[in-house]
Amino acid sequence: MSDRRPDGPRTIDSRRRALATGLGLLAGTLAYGLTLVDFSTRFGRTANSLGYASNFFDAQGRAFLDGNLHLPRGSLGIEGFIEHGQEYMYFGPWPALLRLPVLQTTTEYDGRLTVASMALAFALLALVVGKLTWLVRDLMRPDEPVSRFEAVSMGVFIALATGGTTLTYIAALPWVYHEVYAWAVPFALGAMYWMLRVLQSPTPGAIAWLVVFDLGAALTRTTGGWAVCLATIGVGIWLISGRIRPGGRRAGAAVVAGGALVLFIGIAVNWVKFRHPYLFPLEDQVWTELNEHRRQALEANGGTITGPQFFPSAFMAYFRVDGVRFVDHFPFVTLPAEPAQAYAGAFVDQSYRTGSVTAFMPWLLILTIVAVPVLFRPGVDAARRWLRVPFVTGVLITGGVMAYGYFAHRYTAEFVPALIFGGAVGTCAVTAWLQQRRPALARAGLGLAAVLTAWSIAASMLVGHTAAAFTAGGPRLAAYLDTQHRLTPGAQSGLVTFSDDLPSGGEADDLWIRGDCDALYVNSGDTYDTWHLVERRSLVTRLRLAEDSGAGRLQIARALTTPRRSVWVQLDGRGRARVQLVNETGTFSGEWFEILRPREIRVGIRDLGELGYAEVSSNPGGFVGLIRTFQWGDDWISSPTELEFVEPRSGELRALGVEMSTERGVAPPLCTRISATAREQ
């Protein structure tokens, strides 16, 4: 007599599902989570040290609390849109609404909530991916128990869907541009899941959840919002037609009404701000006022940067086979060395180094291609016809980026909903096919899936790690290059150029050492902000004053910006001095301090590369202020500039009774190590 309980098979099935889901989510959570906190415990970190663009949704939330849709002028920098004298953001309001409970309580976390928001978004992603994956499986293989082989296959796919997509790269930069994708993808996938549930059984609860996810998508990102709302309306019309099941007209009408209502809400929000159902008036953006190339792009494309003329360029950017770069130095895997190119005469707005779906998510793309004949071949059953709806929804989401003349790696996130859904369908089909083959072939197929999953996870984490370092700059970028030096010193040495001049030319990852480690620079490979300052020697000026020193000012250093920024020492002739900083806005004076014996003043200027400024201080006297050490170009593109001593005329020094000497600080330690290794090669 068997001791197995009557529900034994069902229990085994449930356990296999739970184990596969749990292990898959564990792998994805580790990849996303470690990238999100940048392998640290800085849970309030921002993408850059100034916090720019990590605080936009906080500012929008504060505006909501004041009863306004517009923000205070200047809150958004170059991203602001000026309409009727008010400043608006083009990002959807959902992440700002999410912050309201915290913003109502305290100001302590303003500008530091993006990591928490993106973590919550991943939790939603994990939930939706798990439920969607098994729903697709059950629709394609109803009443079939989950085998051990299938459980492993589904677990690998869940790991891929949660940790091996562009969303892991996006987690590396917690700012507004990436936060919207962190939410847009799970909202779209959740809407796709509930479309299937409504098609299965159009209960009031299922319809309500579909509308909720539609609303989340519409209030987060326009492309996803329009796609899911239109698909929802299509589901409702299909139900009304009676072709799915008789008597579905009332439910169908509710679905149509829900989708139309959400679409109206999305249109209304955009209309109030920009007087357009879905577009933004780029001619009114602050960036357009500053950047000549943006104005040229708008003129060349009829006042917009969207249209079918960009499709060939977008296809090559996002689907080229060689859309990845392998190097012999850490991190070994990077984005292509050059920005995405324009094709067929397209005049694009901006283009950055962009990895392709084909190179970074190859297994998801293969599975999605497999899903096309599985779902669209003639004579498929009703369940597969239902699956077509969310699949087409995912493809519709990509329409915006495929017709957009602006290329960046983050935009490959637009393809993630289609790839995850198509990947789920493809996984079920491939798994069923492999189970019918010889065990050796089945194991080989599963092994290939595991290897390509590991590749996508690792590649996304590595390019995210690089992006985090370059965007943060300063010590974070120095730590990145230090890791590169420790792991691959010989390969790094081949990237080094020694020169007495400021950096120019070069390729991605190149290093430039100026003088005797006076400064170390690294090349980003992008057209914009190409050379990043990593380290620079401090400047130290020593002033020795006579007992009867006079009153006056001496310029001792300057930054070669336009206009110049300079550092002065002012003496009052009565035993006191102060340091002054001069820029285009005027003169900022530090506090007066007594000149004590041995009547010596030391003024130091120390770079803060993460800020793009240098700190000026004196002894005695202490901290004075900051001077900018980068230069805006004609197109408002920044580049590092030189800091130099200024030698006053000897007559000025004699008249004031001052002796002056200058020296550079100690050589930066990282530059010293890199230089020594490179000279040995």
C-alpha positions as CSV (number, residue, x, y, z in Angstrom):
1,M,0.0,0.0,0.0
2,S,1.4,3.4,-1.0
3,D,2.0,6.0,1.6
4,R,1.7,8.9,-0.9
5,R,-1.1,11.3,-0.1
6,P,-3.8,11.9,-2.7
7,D,-2.5,15.3,-3.4
8,G,1.1,14.1,-3.8
9,P,1.6,14.9,-7.5
10,R,0.1,18.3,-7.0
11,T,2.4,18.9,-4.1
12,I,5.5,17.9,-6.1
13,D,4.4,20.2,-8.9
14,S,3.9,23.1,-6.5
15,R,7.3,22.5,-4.9
16,R,9.0,22.4,-8.2
17,R,7.4,25.6,-9.3
18,A,8.3,27.3,-6.0
19,L,11.9,26.1,-6.1
20,A,12.4,27.1,-9.7
21,T,10.9,30.5,-9.1
22,G,12.8,31.1,-5.9
23,L,16.2,30.2,-7.2
24,G,15.6,32.1,-10.4
25,L,14.5,35.2,-8.5
26,L,17.5,34.8,-6.2
27,A,19.9,35.0,-9.1
28,G,18.1,38.0,-10.6
29,T,17.8,39.8,-7.3
30,L,21.5,39.4,-6.5
31,A,22.5,40.8,-10.0
32,Y,20.1,43.7,-9.8
33,G,20.5,44.5,-6.1
34,L,24.3,44.5,-6.1
35,T,24.3,46.8,-9.2
36,L,21.7,49.1,-7.6
37,V,23.8,49.8,-4.5
38,D,27.1,49.7,-6.6
39,F,28.5,46.8,-4.5
40,S,28.3,49.0,-1.4
41,T,25.9,49.8,1.5
42,R,25.1,53.3,0.1
43,F,21.3,52.9,-0.1
44,G,20.8,56.6,-0.6
45,R,23.3,57.0,-3.4
46,T,22.8,59.1,-6.5
47,A,24.1,58.7,-10.0
48,N,26.5,61.6,-9.7
49,S,27.9,63.3,-6.7
50,L,25.9,66.5,-7.2
51,G,22.7,64.5,-7.1
52,Y,21.6,66.0,-10.4
53,A,18.6,64.2,-12.0
54,S,18.3,62.0,-8.9
55,N,16.1,64.7,-7.3
56,F,13.6,65.5,-10.1
57,F,10.8,63.4,-8.7
58,D,11.3,64.7,-5.2
59,A,11.0,68.2,-6.6
60,Q,7.8,67.2,-8.5
61,G,6.4,65.6,-5.4
62,R,7.0,68.8,-3.4
63,A,5.2,70.7,-6.2
64,F,2.3,68.3,-5.9
65,L,2.1,69.0,-2.2
66,D,1.9,72.7,-2.9
67,G,-0.9,72.0,-5.3
68,N,1.1,72.6,-8.5
69,L,2.0,70.6,-11.6
70,H,4.8,73.0,-12.5
71,L,8.1,73.2,-10.6
72,P,10.1,76.2,-9.5
73,R,12.1,77.6,-12.3
74,G,15.6,76.0,-12.6
75,S,14.6,72.9,-10.7
76,L,15.3,70.6,-13.7
77,G,18.3,72.3,-15.3
78,I,18.6,71.5,-19.0
79,E,15.7,69.0,-18.8
80,G,13.1,71.6,-18.0
81,F,10.3,72.7,-20.4
82,I,9.2,76.3,-20.2
83,E,5.5,76.6,-21.1
84,H,3.6,79.9,-20.4
85,G,6.3,81.0,-18.0
86,Q,6.2,77.8,-16.0
87,E,8.7,74.9,-15.8
88,Y,7.5,71.3,-16.4
89,M,9.1,67.9,-16.5
90,Y,8.3,65.5,-19.3
91,F,8.6,62.4,-17.1
92,G,5.4,60.8,-15.9
93,P,4.2,61.6,-12.4
94,W,4.1,58.1,-10.9
95,P,7.5,58.0,-9.2
96,A,6.7,61.4,-7.7
97,L,3.4,60.3,-6.4
98,L,5.1,57.3,-4.9
99,R,7.3,59.6,-2.8
100,L,4.5,61.6,-1.3
101,P,4.2,59.7,2.0
102,V,7.8,60.3,2.7
103,L,7.9,63.9,1.4
104,Q,4.9,64.8,3.7
105,T,6.8,63.5,6.7
106,T,10.4,64.8,6.3
107,T,12.8,66.6,4.1
108,E,15.7,64.4,5.3
109,Y,15.6,62.0,2.3
110,D,15.0,64.5,-0.5
111,G,17.2,63.6,-3.5
112,R,18.1,60.2,-2.0
113,L,15.0,58.1,-2.6
114,T,15.7,56.8,-6.1
115,V,17.5,53.7,-4.9
116,A,14.5,52.8,-2.7
117,S,12.1,53.5,-5.6
118,M,14.0,51.3,-8.0
119,A,14.2,48.6,-5.4
120,L,10.4,48.6,-5.1
121,A,10.1,48.6,-8.8
122,F,12.3,45.4,-8.9
123,A,10.1,43.8,-6.3
124,L,7.1,44.4,-8.6
125,L,9.1,43.1,-11.6
126,A,10.0,39.9,-9.7
127,L,6.4,39.3,-8.7
128,V,5.1,39.9,-12.2
129,V,7.7,37.8,-14.0
130,G,7.0,34.9,-11.7
131,K,3.3,35.0,-12.2
132,L,3.5,35.7,-15.9
133,T,6.0,33.0,-16.6
134,W,3.8,30.3,-15.0
135,L,0.6,31.6,-16.5
136,V,2.1,31.4,-20.0
137,R,3.4,27.9,-19.3
138,D,-0.1,26.7,-18.1
139,L,-1.8,28.2,-21.1
140,M,0.6,26.5,-23.5
141,R,0.7,23.1,-21.5
142,P,-2.5,22.8,-19.6
143,D,-3.0,19.9,-17.2
144,E,0.6,18.7,-17.7
145,P,2.6,18.3,-14.5
146,V,5.9,20.2,-14.2
147,S,8.8,17.9,-14.7
148,R,12.2,18.3,-13.1
149,F,13.8,19.3,-16.4
150,E,11.1,21.8,-17.0
151,A,11.4,23.3,-13.6
152,V,15.1,23.9,-14.1
153,S,14.5,25.4,-17.5
154,M,11.9,27.8,-16.1
155,G,14.1,28.7,-13.2
156,V,16.9,29.6,-15.7
157,F,14.5,31.7,-17.6
158,I,13.2,33.6,-14.5
159,A,16.9,34.4,-13.6
160,L,17.4,35.7,-17.1
161,A,14.2,37.8,-17.1
162,T,15.0,39.4,-13.8
163,G,18.8,39.7,-13.9
164,G,19.9,39.4,-17.5
165,T,18.2,42.4,-19.2
166,T,18.9,46.1,-19.6
167,L,17.2,46.7,-16.3
168,T,20.3,45.5,-14.5
169,Y,22.4,48.0,-16.4
170,I,19.8,50.6,-15.6
171,A,20.1,49.8,-11.9
172,A,23.7,51.1,-12.0
173,L,22.5,54.7,-12.3
174,P,19.8,55.8,-9.9
175,W,18.5,58.9,-11.5
176,V,15.3,59.9,-13.3
177,Y,16.3,58.6,-16.8
178,H,16.6,55.1,-15.4
179,E,14.0,55.2,-12.6
180,V,11.2,55.5,-15.2
181,Y,12.3,52.3,-17.0
182,A,12.6,50.5,-13.7
183,W,8.9,51.1,-13.2
184,A,7.7,51.2,-16.8
185,V,8.8,47.6,-17.6
186,P,7.0,45.8,-14.6
187,F,3.9,47.9,-15.2
188,A,3.8,46.9,-18.9
189,L,4.4,43.2,-18.0
190,G,1.8,43.4,-15.3
191,A,-0.7,44.8,-17.8
192,M,0.2,42.0,-20.2
193,Y,-0.4,39.4,-17.4
194,W,-3.8,40.8,-16.6
195,M,-4.8,40.9,-20.2
196,L,-4.4,37.1,-20.3
197,R,-6.3,36.8,-17.0
198,V,-9.1,38.8,-18.4
199,L,-9.2,36.7,-21.6
200,Q,-9.3,33.6,-19.4
201,S,-12.0,34.9,-17.2
202,P,-13.2,38.5,-17.3
203,T,-14.0,38.9,-13.7
204,P,-14.4,42.4,-12.1
205,G,-11.2,41.8,-10.1
206,A,-9.1,40.9,-13.2
207,I,-10.5,43.9,-15.1
208,A,-9.7,46.2,-12.1
209,W,-6.1,44.9,-11.9
210,L,-5.6,45.4,-15.6
211,V,-6.8,49.0,-15.3
212,V,-4.5,49.6,-12.3
213,F,-1.4,48.4,-14.3
214,D,-2.5,50.4,-17.3
215,L,-2.7,53.4,-15.1
216,G,0.8,52.8,-13.7
217,A,2.2,52.4,-17.2
218,A,0.5,55.5,-18.5
219,L,1.7,57.6,-15.6
220,T,5.3,56.4,-15.9
221,R,6.2,56.4,-19.6
222,T,4.1,57.5,-22.6
223,T,5.2,54.8,-25.1
224,G,4.3,51.9,-22.7
225,G,1.1,53.6,-21.5
226,W,-0.3,54.1,-25.0
227,A,0.6,50.6,-26.0
228,V,-1.1,48.8,-23.0
229,C,-4.1,51.1,-23.1
230,L,-4.7,50.5,-26.9
231,A,-4.2,46.7,-26.3
232,T,-6.6,46.8,-23.4
233,I,-9.2,48.4,-25.6
234,G,-8.6,45.7,-28.2
235,V,-9.1,43.0,-25.6
236,G,-12.4,44.6,-24.7
237,I,-13.6,44.8,-28.3
238,W,-12.6,41.1,-28.7
239,L,-14.8,40.2,-25.7
240,I,-17.7,42.3,-27.0
241,S,-17.5,40.5,-30.3
242,G,-18.4,37.2,-28.6
243,R,-15.6,35.3,-30.4
244,I,-14.0,34.4,-27.1
245,R,-17.1,33.3,-25.2
246,P,-20.7,34.2,-25.4
247,G,-22.1,36.8,-23.0
248,G,-18.9,38.7,-22.7
249,R,-20.3,42.0,-23.9
250,R,-20.7,43.6,-20.5
251,A,-17.3,42.6,-19.4
252,G,-15.9,43.7,-22.7
253,A,-17.5,47.1,-22.4
254,A,-16.0,47.5,-18.9
255,V,-12.5,46.6,-20.3
256,V,-12.9,49.1,-23.2
257,A,-14.1,51.8,-20.7
258,G,-11.1,51.1,-18.4
259,G,-8.5,51.3,-21.1
260,A,-10.1,54.4,-22.6
261,L,-10.3,56.1,-19.2
262,V,-6.6,55.5,-18.5
263,L,-5.7,56.7,-21.9
264,F,-7.7,59.8,-21.4
265,I,-5.9,60.4,-18.0
266,G,-2.5,60.1,-19.7
267,I,-3.5,62.4,-22.5
268,A,-4.9,64.9,-20.0
269,V,-1.7,65.1,-18.0
270,N,0.4,65.7,-21.1
271,W,-2.2,68.1,-22.5
272,V,-2.2,70.3,-19.3
273,K,1.6,70.6,-19.5
274,F,2.3,70.7,-23.3
275,R,-1.0,71.1,-25.1
276,H,-0.4,67.8,-27.0
277,P,-1.8,64.3,-26.5
278,Y,1.6,62.6,-26.1
279,L,4.5,64.7,-27.6
280,F,6.7,67.2,-25.8
281,P,7.6,70.6,-27.5
282,L,11.3,70.1,-27.7
283,E,11.7,73.6,-29.0
284,D,10.7,74.8,-25.5
285,Q,13.2,72.7,-23.7
286,V,16.1,74.4,-21.9
287,W,18.6,72.1,-23.6
288,T,17.3,73.2,-27.0
289,E,18.1,76.8,-26.1
290,L,21.7,75.9,-25.2
291,N,22.6,73.3,-27.8
292,E,23.0,74.2,-31.5
293,H,23.0,70.6,-32.7
294,R,19.6,70.0,-31.1
295,R,18.2,73.1,-32.9
296,Q,19.8,71.8,-36.2
297,A,18.2,68.3,-35.6
298,L,14.8,69.9,-35.1
299,E,15.1,72.0,-38.2
300,A,16.3,69.0,-40.3
301,N,13.4,66.8,-39.1
302,G,10.5,69.2,-39.4
303,G,10.5,70.4,-35.8
304,T,10.7,66.9,-34.2
305,I,13.2,64.1,-33.7
306,T,10.8,61.3,-34.3
307,G,9.8,59.7,-37.5
308,P,10.4,56.7,-39.8
309,Q,13.6,58.2,-41.2
310,F,15.3,57.0,-38.0
311,F,14.3,53.3,-38.2
312,P,17.4,52.1,-40.1
313,S,19.7,53.9,-37.6
314,A,17.7,52.5,-34.7
315,F,17.7,49.0,-36.1
316,M,21.5,49.1,-36.5
317,A,22.0,50.6,-33.1
318,Y,19.8,48.1,-31.2
319,F,20.1,44.9,-33.2
320,R,23.6,44.9,-34.7
321,V,25.4,41.6,-34.1
322,D,28.6,43.3,-33.0
323,G,26.9,45.5,-30.5
324,V,29.4,44.7,-27.7
325,R,33.1,45.2,-27.3
326,F,35.5,42.7,-25.7
327,V,38.8,44.1,-24.3
328,D,41.8,42.6,-22.6
329,H,41.5,44.9,-19.6
330,F,38.9,45.1,-16.8
331,P,35.9,45.0,-17.1
332,F,36.6,42.9,-20.2
333,V,33.1,43.5,-21.6
334,T,32.0,47.1,-22.6
335,L,29.7,48.9,-24.9
336,P,30.9,49.4,-28.5
337,A,33.8,51.8,-28.7
338,E,32.0,54.5,-30.7
339,P,28.5,56.0,-30.4
340,A,25.8,54.6,-32.6
341,Q,25.9,55.8,-36.2
342,A,23.3,57.4,-38.4
343,Y,22.2,55.7,-41.6
344,A,20.2,56.5,-44.7
345,G,20.9,60.2,-44.3
346,A,19.2,60.6,-40.9
347,F,20.1,63.7,-38.9
348,V,20.0,62.4,-35.3
349,D,19.9,64.5,-32.2
350,Q,22.3,62.7,-29.8
351,S,24.0,59.4,-29.9
352,Y,25.9,57.6,-27.2
353,R,27.8,54.2,-27.1
354,T,24.9,51.8,-27.4
355,G,24.9,48.0,-26.8
356,S,22.5,45.9,-28.9
357,V,19.8,43.6,-27.8
358,T,21.4,40.9,-30.0
359,A,24.7,41.1,-28.2
360,F,23.6,41.6,-24.6
361,M,20.3,39.6,-24.5
362,P,20.9,37.0,-27.2
363,W,19.0,34.1,-25.6
364,L,15.9,36.3,-25.0
365,L,16.0,37.4,-28.6
366,I,16.3,33.9,-29.9
367,L,13.4,32.7,-27.7
368,T,11.3,35.6,-28.8
369,I,12.0,34.8,-32.5
370,V,11.0,31.2,-31.7
371,A,7.7,32.5,-30.2
372,V,6.6,34.1,-33.4
373,P,5.8,30.9,-35.4
374,V,4.6,29.2,-32.1
375,L,1.9,31.9,-31.7
376,F,1.2,33.0,-35.3
377,R,1.2,29.8,-37.3
378,P,-2.3,28.9,-38.7
379,G,-4.5,26.6,-36.7
380,V,-3.2,27.3,-33.2
381,D,-5.5,26.8,-30.2
382,A,-7.4,29.5,-28.3
383,A,-4.8,29.9,-25.6
384,R,-2.1,30.7,-28.2
385,R,-4.4,33.2,-29.8
386,W,-4.8,34.9,-26.5
387,L,-1.0,35.0,-26.1
388,R,-0.8,37.0,-29.3
389,V,-2.3,40.0,-27.6
390,P,0.3,40.7,-24.9
391,F,3.1,39.8,-27.4
392,V,1.9,42.4,-29.9
393,T,1.5,44.8,-27.0
394,G,5.2,44.4,-26.2
395,V,6.1,45.0,-29.8
396,L,4.0,48.2,-29.9
397,I,6.0,49.5,-26.9
398,T,9.1,49.5,-29.0
399,G,7.6,51.7,-31.7
400,G,8.6,54.9,-30.0
401,V,12.3,54.2,-29.6
402,M,12.6,52.7,-33.1
403,A,11.4,56.0,-34.6
404,Y,13.4,58.2,-32.2
405,G,16.6,60.1,-33.3
406,Y,18.4,59.7,-30.0
407,F,20.4,56.6,-29.2
408,A,21.6,55.4,-25.8
409,H,22.0,52.0,-24.2
410,R,19.2,52.6,-21.7
411,Y,16.7,52.7,-24.6
412,T,17.1,49.0,-25.1
413,A,14.9,48.7,-22.0
414,E,12.0,49.5,-24.4
415,F,12.4,46.0,-25.8
416,V,12.4,44.2,-22.5
417,P,8.6,43.7,-22.1
418,A,8.4,42.1,-25.6
419,L,11.6,40.0,-24.9
420,I,10.4,38.7,-21.5
421,F,7.0,37.8,-22.8
422,G,8.3,36.3,-26.0
423,G,11.0,34.6,-24.0
424,A,8.5,32.9,-21.7
425,V,6.6,31.6,-24.8
426,G,9.8,30.5,-26.4
427,T,11.1,28.8,-23.2
428,C,7.9,26.7,-22.9
429,A,8.1,25.7,-26.6
430,V,11.8,24.9,-26.6
431,T,11.5,23.0,-23.3
432,A,8.7,20.9,-24.6
433,W,10.6,20.1,-27.7
434,L,13.8,19.2,-25.8
435,Q,11.9,16.9,-23.5
436,Q,11.0,14.8,-26.4
437,R,14.6,14.4,-27.6
438,R,17.4,12.4,-26.3
439,P,18.6,13.2,-22.7
440,A,22.0,14.3,-24.0
441,L,20.5,16.8,-26.4
442,A,18.1,18.1,-23.8
443,R,21.0,18.6,-21.3
444,A,23.0,20.4,-24.0
445,G,20.1,22.7,-24.8
446,L,19.6,23.5,-21.1
447,G,23.3,24.1,-20.7
448,L,23.2,26.6,-23.6
449,A,20.4,28.4,-22.0
450,A,22.3,28.6,-18.7
451,V,25.5,29.8,-20.3
452,L,23.7,32.6,-22.3
453,T,21.8,33.6,-19.2
454,A,25.0,33.9,-17.2
455,W,26.4,35.9,-20.1
456,S,23.5,38.4,-20.1
457,I,23.6,38.8,-16.3
458,A,27.4,39.3,-16.2
459,A,27.5,41.6,-19.3
460,S,24.7,43.8,-17.9
461,M,26.4,44.1,-14.5
462,L,29.8,44.9,-16.0
463,V,28.7,47.7,-18.3
464,G,26.6,49.0,-15.4
465,H,29.6,49.0,-13.2
466,T,31.5,51.1,-15.8
467,A,28.6,53.5,-16.3
468,A,28.4,54.0,-12.5
469,A,32.1,54.9,-12.3
470,F,32.2,57.3,-15.2
471,T,29.0,59.1,-14.1
472,A,30.1,59.5,-10.5
473,G,33.6,60.5,-11.3
474,G,36.2,61.5,-8.7
475,P,37.1,58.8,-6.2
476,R,34.6,56.4,-7.6
477,L,36.2,56.6,-11.1
478,A,39.6,56.3,-9.5
479,A,38.6,53.2,-7.7
480,Y,37.4,51.7,-11.0
481,L,40.7,52.4,-12.6
482,D,42.5,51.1,-9.6
483,T,40.7,47.8,-10.0
484,Q,41.6,47.8,-13.6
485,H,45.2,48.3,-12.7
486,R,45.3,45.6,-10.0
487,L,43.6,43.0,-12.3
488,T,45.1,43.8,-15.7
489,P,48.1,46.1,-15.2
490,G,49.8,45.1,-18.4
491,A,46.8,45.6,-20.6
492,Q,46.0,48.9,-19.0
493,S,49.5,50.1,-19.7
494,G,48.8,49.9,-23.4
495,L,46.1,52.5,-23.0
496,V,48.4,55.2,-21.5
497,T,49.6,58.3,-23.3
498,F,52.2,60.6,-21.7
499,S,52.0,64.3,-22.7
500,D,52.5,67.8,-21.3
501,D,49.3,69.0,-23.1
502,L,45.7,68.7,-22.2
503,P,44.1,65.4,-23.5
504,S,42.7,65.2,-27.1
505,G,41.6,62.6,-29.6
506,G,41.9,59.1,-28.3
507,E,39.5,56.2,-28.0
508,A,37.3,54.6,-25.3
509,D,39.2,53.6,-22.1
510,D,42.4,55.5,-23.1
511,L,44.3,57.1,-20.3
512,W,46.2,60.3,-20.5
513,I,48.9,61.3,-18.0
514,R,49.9,64.9,-18.1
515,G,53.4,65.9,-17.1
516,D,54.9,64.2,-14.1
517,C,51.5,62.9,-13.0
518,D,50.2,66.5,-12.8
519,A,46.9,65.0,-13.9
520,L,45.3,61.7,-15.0
521,Y,42.4,61.6,-17.5
522,V,40.3,58.8,-18.9
523,N,38.4,58.7,-22.2
524,S,34.7,57.8,-22.1
525,G,34.5,57.1,-25.8
526,D,31.4,59.3,-26.1
527,T,31.2,62.4,-28.2
528,Y,30.0,64.4,-25.2
529,D,32.2,64.7,-22.1
530,T,34.9,62.7,-23.8
531,W,37.8,63.2,-21.3
532,H,37.1,62.8,-17.6
533,L,39.6,64.1,-15.0
534,V,40.4,61.4,-12.5
535,E,43.2,63.0,-10.4
536,R,45.2,66.1,-10.4
537,R,48.0,67.4,-8.2
538,S,47.0,70.2,-5.8
539,L,48.4,73.7,-6.2
540,V,50.1,75.2,-3.1
541,T,51.1,78.9,-2.8
542,R,53.2,80.1,0.1
543,L,53.3,83.8,1.0
544,R,55.8,85.1,3.6
545,L,55.0,88.6,4.8
546,A,57.3,91.2,6.2
547,E,56.5,92.9,9.5
548,D,55.5,96.1,7.7
549,S,53.6,94.4,4.8
550,G,51.3,96.8,3.0
551,A,47.6,96.6,1.9
552,G,46.6,95.2,-1.5
553,R,45.6,92.1,-3.6
554,L,47.6,89.4,-5.3
555,Q,46.3,87.0,-7.9
556,I,47.9,83.6,-7.2
557,A,46.1,81.0,-9.3
558,R,43.4,80.6,-12.0
559,A,41.3,78.1,-13.8
560,L,41.5,78.5,-17.6
561,T,37.7,78.7,-18.1
562,T,35.9,81.3,-20.1
563,P,35.5,83.7,-18.3
564,R,38.5,83.0,-16.1
565,R,38.1,82.0,-12.5
566,S,40.8,83.1,-10.2
567,V,42.1,83.0,-6.6
568,W,43.4,86.1,-4.8
569,V,44.9,87.0,-1.5
570,Q,44.0,90.3,0.0
571,L,46.0,92.1,2.7
572,D,44.7,94.9,4.8
573,G,48.1,96.3,6.0
574,R,47.1,95.8,9.6
575,G,48.1,92.2,10.1
576,R,45.1,90.5,8.5
577,A,44.4,88.7,5.3
578,R,41.7,86.8,3.5
579,V,41.3,84.7,0.3
580,Q,39.0,85.8,-2.5
581,L,37.5,83.8,-5.4
582,V,36.6,85.7,-8.6
583,N,34.3,84.5,-11.3
584,E,31.8,86.1,-13.8
585,T,29.3,86.9,-11.0
586,G,31.8,88.9,-9.0
587,T,34.1,88.4,-6.0
588,F,33.5,86.1,-3.1
589,S,35.6,86.8,0.0
590,G,36.5,84.5,2.8
591,E,36.7,85.5,6.4
592,W,39.5,87.8,7.6
593,F,42.2,86.0,9.7
594,E,45.2,87.2,11.7
595,I,48.6,86.7,10.2
596,L,50.5,85.0,13.0
597,R,54.2,84.3,13.3
598,P,56.1,83.2,11.3
599,R,53.9,85.5,9.2
600,E,53.3,82.9,6.6
601,I,50.1,82.0,4.6
602,R,49.6,78.8,2.6
603,V,46.8,78.6,0.1
604,G,45.9,75.2,-1.4
605,I,43.7,74.3,-4.3
606,R,42.6,70.7,-4.3
607,D,40.5,69.1,-7.1
608,L,37.2,67.4,-6.4
609,G,36.8,65.6,-9.6
610,E,33.5,64.2,-8.7
611,L,32.1,67.7,-8.6
612,G,34.0,69.4,-11.4
613,Y,35.3,71.9,-8.9
614,A,38.4,72.6,-6.9
615,E,38.4,73.4,-3.2
616,V,40.3,76.5,-2.1
617,S,41.5,76.7,1.5
618,S,44.2,78.5,3.5
619,N,46.3,78.0,6.6
620,P,45.5,80.0,8.6
621,G,41.9,80.7,7.6
622,G,40.5,77.3,6.6
623,F,38.0,76.5,3.9
624,V,37.1,79.4,1.5
625,G,35.0,78.0,-1.3
626,L,35.0,76.2,-4.7
627,I,36.0,77.2,-8.2
628,R,34.8,75.5,-11.4
629,T,37.5,73.5,-13.2
630,F,35.6,72.5,-16.3
631,Q,34.6,74.5,-19.4
632,W,31.2,74.6,-21.2
633,G,31.7,74.4,-25.0
634,D,29.7,76.1,-27.7
635,D,27.1,73.3,-27.6
636,W,27.1,73.2,-23.8
637,I,29.3,70.1,-23.7
638,S,31.8,70.1,-20.8
639,S,35.5,69.4,-20.8
640,P,38.1,69.7,-18.1
641,T,40.4,72.7,-18.0
642,E,43.8,73.6,-16.6
643,L,44.6,75.0,-13.2
644,E,47.7,77.1,-13.1
645,F,49.7,79.4,-10.8
646,V,49.8,83.1,-11.5
647,E,53.2,84.8,-10.8
648,P,52.6,88.4,-9.7
649,R,55.1,91.0,-11.0
650,S,58.1,91.4,-8.7
651,G,57.3,95.0,-8.2
652,E,53.9,94.1,-6.8
653,L,55.5,91.7,-4.3
654,R,58.1,94.2,-3.2
655,A,55.5,96.9,-2.8
656,L,53.5,94.7,-0.5
657,G,56.4,93.3,1.4
658,V,55.6,89.7,0.3
659,E,57.8,86.8,-0.8
660,M,56.0,84.2,-2.8
661,S,56.7,80.6,-3.7
662,T,54.7,77.9,-5.4
663,E,54.7,74.1,-5.5
664,R,52.6,71.3,-6.7
665,G,51.2,68.8,-4.2
666,V,52.2,65.2,-4.0
667,A,51.6,63.1,-7.1
668,P,48.2,61.3,-7.0
669,P,48.8,57.7,-5.8
670,L,46.8,56.0,-8.6
671,C,48.5,58.0,-11.3
672,T,51.8,57.2,-9.8
673,R,51.2,53.5,-9.9
674,I,49.7,53.5,-13.4
675,S,52.6,55.7,-14.7
676,A,55.3,53.4,-13.1
677,T,53.7,50.3,-14.6
678,A,53.3,51.8,-18.1
679,R,56.9,53.1,-18.2
680,E,58.2,49.6,-17.3
681,Q,56.3,48.0,-20.3
